[in-house]
Amino acid sequence: MDVLRAVIARLSLDIHHVIEAAGIVVLGLVFYSYARRWFDSNRQINPRLRALAVGVIFGVLTIALMISRIEVGQGTYVDARALPIALITLVEGGGAGLVAALVAAAYRASLGGAGAPAGVVGLLATAGVATLALGWARRSGGVRSRHGFVLGAAVYVITFASFLMLGARGFELFRRDWLPLLIVSVIGIGGFTRLFVDVVSAQAAEAARRDAAELRAVTLLARAAAHEINNALMVVAGGLAILARRLPAESEDAQWAERARDGVNKVKDIVTRMNMITQIEEVPGRGLLAPMLDIRRSSGAE
């Protein structure tokens, strides 16, 4: 903490502005934690709708950070607009990041001014490079802190490029504010990536435990039911075998008995699959018929 205070003092940062900006990002983290849990428990929701909803919220958070600027000197301000876009892209995907960038870009364009084109390009480029970082993370086994720090460095380069779009004036502004921008981009994105990834990992572990408990309950019930069905089925199969020996071979009653034996064999196959369930697969509900367990798919028969 002493080191942090020394850096803040050296940079002439307004600590209240820093806390306000960090609070907005933490608010986004809390929202995402609850939203992800809700979306994961309602998997029938279209993924595009999920990306749209999450993206709009993080776009609004980006606008809030653009408004809640951090004073880094007398009359000099920077903001952390890239954080929500970069973070939500890393944990939720390029669709949500693009929506967030478009929402923020629309707001920046509405403000007008000479820096509007550069600002819009910077926001969209942040979503693009974050999507590339996500692809890299997926190929290397998942998002980690190093991906966040590298993404932060890339966003810093994008910020520099957007300042250069303003010409000599933009270069002078960047030369004045390069250090706070570096801290906001690299430390901000890299540090908060760990927090967001921890939320995702914790909820993934919770979902895995819940799925395991659900699978155990289903397999126990299915095996108990299979055992009881099999006991009764053996009596029926034995009775049909005795009946078949006593009926004339070509009689209509013998044909009905043979059909009944075919039905018994089908039930035996179902009982066998009930004892081989290894996953939970559902048959979607239709009309008044509620969703139910797909025994064939759940037992790996297909």
C-alpha positions as CSV (number, residue, x, y, z in Angstrom):
1,M,0.0,0.0,0.0
2,D,2.9,2.4,0.7
3,V,4.3,1.8,-2.7
4,L,0.9,2.4,-4.2
5,R,0.5,5.7,-2.4
6,A,3.9,6.7,-3.5
7,V,3.1,6.0,-7.1
8,I,-0.2,7.9,-6.8
9,A,1.5,10.9,-5.2
10,R,4.2,10.9,-7.9
11,L,1.6,10.8,-10.6
12,S,-0.6,13.4,-8.8
13,L,-3.6,11.0,-9.1
14,D,-6.8,11.9,-7.4
15,I,-7.3,8.8,-5.1
16,H,-11.1,9.5,-5.0
17,H,-11.3,9.3,-8.8
18,V,-9.2,6.0,-8.7
19,I,-11.6,4.5,-6.2
20,E,-14.6,5.6,-8.2
21,A,-13.3,4.0,-11.4
22,A,-12.3,0.8,-9.6
23,G,-15.7,0.7,-8.0
24,I,-17.4,0.8,-11.4
25,V,-15.3,-2.1,-12.6
26,V,-16.1,-4.0,-9.4
27,L,-19.8,-3.3,-9.9
28,G,-19.4,-4.9,-13.3
29,L,-17.7,-7.9,-11.8
30,V,-20.6,-8.4,-9.3
31,F,-23.1,-8.0,-12.0
32,Y,-21.3,-10.5,-14.2
33,S,-21.1,-13.0,-11.4
34,Y,-24.9,-13.0,-10.9
35,A,-25.6,-12.8,-14.6
36,R,-23.4,-15.7,-15.5
37,R,-25.0,-17.9,-12.8
38,W,-28.4,-17.0,-14.1
39,F,-27.6,-17.6,-17.7
40,D,-25.9,-20.9,-16.9
41,S,-29.0,-22.1,-15.1
42,N,-31.2,-21.1,-18.0
43,R,-29.3,-22.7,-20.9
44,Q,-32.3,-22.5,-23.2
45,I,-31.7,-18.8,-23.7
46,N,-30.2,-18.0,-27.1
47,P,-26.4,-17.3,-26.8
48,R,-26.8,-14.3,-29.0
49,L,-29.4,-12.8,-26.6
50,R,-27.0,-13.5,-23.7
51,A,-24.1,-11.7,-25.5
52,L,-26.4,-8.8,-26.3
53,A,-27.6,-8.4,-22.7
54,V,-24.1,-8.7,-21.2
55,G,-22.6,-6.5,-23.9
56,V,-25.1,-3.7,-23.4
57,I,-24.5,-3.6,-19.6
58,F,-20.7,-3.5,-20.1
59,G,-21.1,-0.9,-22.7
60,V,-23.0,1.3,-20.2
61,L,-20.1,0.6,-17.7
62,T,-17.7,1.8,-20.3
63,I,-19.7,5.0,-20.7
64,A,-19.7,5.4,-16.9
65,L,-15.9,5.1,-16.9
66,M,-15.6,7.7,-19.8
67,I,-17.6,10.1,-17.6
68,S,-15.8,9.2,-14.3
69,R,-12.4,10.3,-15.4
70,I,-9.3,10.1,-13.3
71,E,-7.4,13.4,-12.6
72,V,-3.7,12.8,-13.2
73,G,-2.6,16.5,-12.9
74,Q,-3.9,20.0,-12.8
75,G,-6.8,19.9,-15.3
76,T,-5.5,16.7,-16.9
77,Y,-7.6,13.5,-17.0
78,V,-7.5,10.0,-18.3
79,D,-10.1,7.3,-18.2
80,A,-10.3,3.5,-18.1
81,R,-12.8,3.0,-20.9
82,A,-11.0,0.0,-22.3
83,L,-11.3,-2.1,-19.2
84,P,-14.9,-3.3,-19.4
85,I,-14.6,-4.1,-23.1
86,A,-11.4,-6.0,-22.8
87,L,-12.5,-7.9,-19.7
88,I,-16.0,-9.0,-20.9
89,T,-14.5,-10.1,-24.2
90,L,-12.0,-12.3,-22.4
91,V,-14.6,-14.1,-20.2
92,E,-17.7,-14.0,-22.3
93,G,-16.6,-13.8,-25.9
94,G,-16.2,-11.5,-28.9
95,G,-19.9,-11.0,-29.4
96,A,-20.4,-9.4,-26.0
97,G,-17.2,-7.4,-26.4
98,L,-18.3,-6.1,-29.8
99,V,-21.7,-5.1,-28.4
100,A,-20.1,-3.2,-25.5
101,A,-17.7,-1.5,-27.9
102,L,-20.6,-0.4,-30.2
103,V,-22.6,1.0,-27.3
104,A,-19.6,3.0,-26.0
105,A,-18.6,4.0,-29.5
106,A,-22.1,5.4,-30.2
107,Y,-21.9,7.5,-27.1
108,R,-18.4,8.8,-28.0
109,A,-19.6,9.6,-31.5
110,S,-22.6,11.5,-30.1
111,L,-20.2,13.8,-28.1
112,G,-18.5,14.9,-31.3
113,G,-15.3,16.8,-31.4
114,A,-12.0,16.3,-33.2
115,G,-11.2,13.2,-31.1
116,A,-14.4,11.4,-31.8
117,P,-13.1,9.3,-34.8
118,A,-10.0,8.3,-32.8
119,G,-12.1,7.4,-29.8
120,V,-14.5,5.2,-31.8
121,V,-11.6,3.4,-33.6
122,G,-9.9,2.8,-30.2
123,L,-13.0,1.3,-28.7
124,L,-13.7,-1.0,-31.6
125,A,-10.0,-2.0,-31.9
126,T,-10.0,-2.9,-28.2
127,A,-12.8,-5.4,-28.8
128,G,-11.0,-6.8,-31.8
129,V,-7.6,-7.3,-30.1
130,A,-9.4,-8.7,-27.0
131,T,-11.1,-11.3,-29.3
132,L,-7.7,-12.3,-30.6
133,A,-6.4,-12.6,-27.1
134,L,-9.3,-14.8,-26.2
135,G,-8.5,-17.1,-29.1
136,W,-4.9,-17.3,-28.0
137,A,-6.1,-18.1,-24.4
138,R,-8.4,-20.9,-25.6
139,R,-5.6,-22.5,-27.6
140,S,-3.3,-22.4,-24.5
141,G,-5.9,-24.0,-22.1
142,G,-7.9,-21.1,-20.9
143,V,-7.7,-17.4,-19.9
144,R,-4.9,-16.7,-17.4
145,S,-3.4,-13.5,-15.9
146,R,-0.7,-13.4,-18.5
147,H,-3.3,-13.1,-21.2
148,G,-4.8,-10.1,-19.4
149,F,-1.4,-8.4,-19.1
150,V,-0.5,-9.0,-22.7
151,L,-3.9,-7.7,-23.7
152,G,-3.3,-4.7,-21.5
153,A,-0.1,-4.0,-23.4
154,A,-1.9,-4.3,-26.7
155,V,-4.6,-1.9,-25.6
156,Y,-1.9,0.5,-24.6
157,V,-0.5,0.3,-28.1
158,I,-4.0,0.9,-29.5
159,T,-4.4,3.9,-27.2
160,F,-1.1,5.3,-28.5
161,A,-2.3,4.8,-32.1
162,S,-5.5,6.6,-31.4
163,F,-3.6,9.6,-30.0
164,L,-1.5,9.6,-33.1
165,M,-4.6,10.0,-35.2
166,L,-4.9,13.5,-33.7
167,G,-1.6,14.5,-35.2
168,A,1.1,16.5,-33.3
169,R,-1.4,17.6,-30.6
170,G,-2.3,14.0,-29.9
171,F,1.4,13.0,-29.7
172,E,2.0,15.8,-27.1
173,L,-1.0,14.7,-25.1
174,F,0.2,11.1,-25.0
175,R,3.8,12.1,-24.1
176,R,2.3,14.0,-21.1
177,D,0.0,11.1,-20.0
178,W,1.8,8.0,-21.1
179,L,2.5,6.7,-17.6
180,P,-1.0,6.8,-16.1
181,L,-2.3,5.4,-19.4
182,L,0.2,2.6,-19.1
183,I,-0.9,1.8,-15.5
184,V,-4.6,1.9,-16.4
185,S,-4.2,-0.3,-19.5
186,V,-1.7,-2.9,-18.3
187,I,-2.1,-3.0,-14.6
188,G,-5.9,-2.4,-14.8
189,I,-6.7,-5.0,-17.4
190,G,-4.1,-7.5,-16.1
191,G,-5.2,-7.2,-12.5
192,F,-8.9,-7.4,-13.1
193,T,-8.5,-10.3,-15.5
194,R,-7.5,-12.4,-12.5
195,L,-10.7,-11.4,-10.6
196,F,-13.0,-12.1,-13.5
197,V,-11.3,-15.4,-14.3
198,D,-11.6,-16.4,-10.6
199,V,-15.4,-15.8,-10.8
200,V,-15.7,-17.9,-14.0
201,S,-13.6,-20.7,-12.5
202,A,-15.5,-20.7,-9.2
203,Q,-18.8,-20.9,-11.0
204,A,-17.6,-23.6,-13.4
205,A,-16.5,-25.7,-10.4
206,E,-19.9,-25.1,-8.7
207,A,-21.7,-26.1,-11.9
208,A,-19.5,-29.3,-12.2
209,R,-20.3,-30.2,-8.6
210,R,-24.0,-29.6,-9.2
211,D,-24.0,-31.7,-12.4
212,A,-22.2,-34.5,-10.6
213,A,-24.7,-34.5,-7.8
214,E,-27.6,-34.5,-10.3
215,L,-26.0,-37.4,-12.2
216,R,-25.5,-39.4,-9.0
217,A,-29.1,-38.9,-8.0
218,V,-30.4,-39.9,-11.5
219,T,-28.2,-43.0,-11.7
220,L,-29.2,-44.1,-8.2
221,L,-32.9,-43.7,-9.0
222,A,-32.5,-45.4,-12.4
223,R,-30.6,-48.4,-11.0
224,A,-33.2,-48.8,-8.2
225,A,-36.0,-48.6,-10.7
226,A,-34.2,-51.0,-13.1
227,H,-33.8,-53.5,-10.3
228,E,-37.5,-53.5,-9.4
229,I,-38.6,-53.6,-13.0
230,N,-36.2,-56.5,-13.7
231,N,-37.6,-58.6,-10.8
232,A,-41.2,-58.2,-12.1
233,L,-40.0,-58.7,-15.7
234,M,-38.4,-62.1,-14.9
235,V,-41.7,-63.4,-13.7
236,V,-43.5,-62.1,-16.8
237,A,-40.8,-63.6,-19.1
238,G,-41.0,-67.0,-17.3
239,G,-44.7,-67.1,-17.6
240,L,-44.6,-66.3,-21.3
241,A,-42.0,-69.0,-21.9
242,I,-44.3,-71.6,-20.2
243,L,-47.3,-70.3,-22.1
244,A,-45.5,-70.5,-25.4
245,R,-44.7,-74.2,-24.9
246,R,-48.4,-75.0,-24.3
247,L,-49.9,-73.1,-27.2
248,P,-50.2,-74.5,-30.7
249,A,-47.3,-73.2,-32.7
250,E,-49.3,-71.5,-35.5
251,S,-52.3,-70.3,-33.4
252,E,-53.3,-66.7,-33.0
253,D,-52.7,-67.0,-29.2
254,A,-49.1,-68.1,-29.9
255,Q,-48.5,-65.1,-32.1
256,W,-49.8,-62.8,-29.4
257,A,-47.5,-64.5,-26.9
258,E,-44.5,-64.0,-29.2
259,R,-45.3,-60.3,-29.5
260,A,-45.5,-60.1,-25.7
261,R,-42.0,-61.8,-25.5
262,D,-40.7,-59.2,-28.0
263,G,-42.0,-56.5,-25.7
264,V,-40.3,-58.1,-22.7
265,N,-37.0,-58.1,-24.6
266,K,-37.4,-54.4,-25.4
267,V,-38.0,-53.6,-21.8
268,K,-34.9,-55.7,-20.9
269,D,-32.9,-53.4,-23.3
270,I,-34.3,-50.4,-21.5
271,V,-33.4,-51.8,-18.1
272,T,-29.9,-52.5,-19.3
273,R,-29.5,-48.9,-20.5
274,M,-30.9,-47.6,-17.2
275,N,-28.0,-49.4,-15.5
276,M,-25.5,-47.8,-17.9
277,I,-26.4,-44.1,-17.5
278,T,-23.2,-41.9,-17.5
279,Q,-24.5,-38.5,-18.4
280,I,-27.7,-36.4,-18.3
281,E,-29.4,-35.8,-21.7
282,E,-33.0,-34.5,-21.9
283,V,-35.8,-34.9,-24.3
284,P,-37.3,-31.4,-24.7
285,G,-40.8,-30.9,-23.5
286,R,-43.6,-30.6,-26.0
287,G,-47.0,-29.1,-25.2
288,L,-48.2,-30.5,-21.9
289,L,-45.4,-33.1,-21.9
290,A,-42.6,-32.0,-19.5
291,P,-38.9,-32.5,-20.4
292,M,-37.7,-36.0,-19.5
293,L,-34.5,-38.1,-19.4
294,D,-33.4,-39.5,-22.7
295,I,-32.3,-42.9,-21.5
296,R,-30.7,-43.9,-24.9
297,R,-28.5,-40.9,-25.2
298,S,-27.7,-40.7,-21.5
299,S,-26.4,-44.3,-21.6
300,G,-24.2,-43.7,-24.6
301,A,-26.3,-45.9,-26.9
302,E,-26.2,-43.2,-29.6
